[in-house]
């Protein structure tokens, strides 16, 4: 069985383009939505994502909506803890494909890391 893991230096989830996420108001509070939109920078990338090192500059203090944790996903999306693994894998696959492409190095690294291949 595949097990979700964050793949270091991927950053696909740091591509925050709100045009690609029209349902943001459905799962973010008004305050979180304001914060989210304030984090969108050039090309839709998070202003806290260092594109050279491909790492988050505020990782220990990142907002709730940037955390893959069962409590957060249950509250935001109604995902039960036992569903989190598969849901997170599907989210990453969709986001990586959308940002980098389905044959990208990021996709290959993710699939290897989670045990898809």
Secondary structure in CASP SS format (residue, H / E / C, confidence):
PFRMAT SS
TARGET T0000
AUTHOR 0000-0000-0000
METHOD secondary structure of the structure
MODEL  1
X C 1.00
X C 1.00
X C 1.00
X C 1.00
X C 1.00
X C 1.00
X C 1.00
X C 1.00
X C 1.00
X C 1.00
X C 1.00
X H 1.00
X H 1.00
X H 1.00
X E 1.00
X C 1.00
X C 1.00
X H 1.00
X H 1.00
X H 1.00
X C 1.00
X C 1.00
X C 1.00
X H 1.00
X H 1.00
X H 1.00
X H 1.00
X C 1.00
X C 1.00
X H 1.00
X H 1.00
X H 1.00
X H 1.00
X H 1.00
X H 1.00
X H 1.00
X H 1.00
X H 1.00
X H 1.00
X E 1.00
X C 1.00
X H 1.00
X H 1.00
X H 1.00
X E 1.00
X E 1.00
X C 1.00
X C 1.00
X E 1.00
X E 1.00
X C 1.00
X C 1.00
X C 1.00
X C 1.00
X E 1.00
X E 1.00
X C 1.00
X C 1.00
X H 1.00
X H 1.00
X H 1.00
X C 1.00
X C 1.00
X H 1.00
X H 1.00
X H 1.00
X C 1.00
X C 1.00
X C 1.00
X H 1.00
X H 1.00
X H 1.00
X H 1.00
X H 1.00
X H 1.00
X H 1.00
X H 1.00
X C 1.00
X C 1.00
X C 1.00
X H 1.00
X H 1.00
X H 1.00
X H 1.00
X H 1.00
X H 1.00
X H 1.00
X H 1.00
X H 1.00
X H 1.00
X H 1.00
X H 1.00
X H 1.00
X H 1.00
X H 1.00
X H 1.00
X H 1.00
X H 1.00
X H 1.00
X H 1.00
X C 1.00
X C 1.00
X C 1.00
X C 1.00
X H 1.00
X H 1.00
X H 1.00
X H 1.00
X H 1.00
X H 1.00
X H 1.00
X H 1.00
X H 1.00
X H 1.00
X C 1.00
X C 1.00
X C 1.00
END
